[in-house]
């Protein structure tokens, strides 16, 4: 994952969830992708309806 993509995902997780930035920064790339998928994957499905 590129650094820009990671920073974007971290920013989204911090702004739209209860996770704080210090917790998210310590996560691995795979964990950041997992939490991003967990919280935001359904969002895109509803936008298609």
DAGIHU-V387056 format. One record per residue. N is the residue number from 0. SS is DSSP state (2 for helix, 1 for strand, 0 for the rest). Layout:
# DAGIHU-V387056
[[N,SS] [N,SS]]
This chain:
# DAGIHU-V387056
[[0,0] [1,0] [2,2] [3,2] [4,2] [5,2] [6,2] [7,2] [8,2] [9,2] [10,2] [11,2] [12,2] [13,2] [14,2] [15,2] [16,0] [17,0] [18,0] [19,0] [20,2] [21,2] [22,2] [23,2] [24,2] [25,0] [26,0] [27,0] [28,2] [29,2] [30,2] [31,2] [32,2] [33,2] [34,2] [35,2] [36,2] [37,2] [38,2] [39,2] [40,2] [41,2] [42,2] [43,2] [44,2] [45,2] [46,2] [47,2] [48,0]]
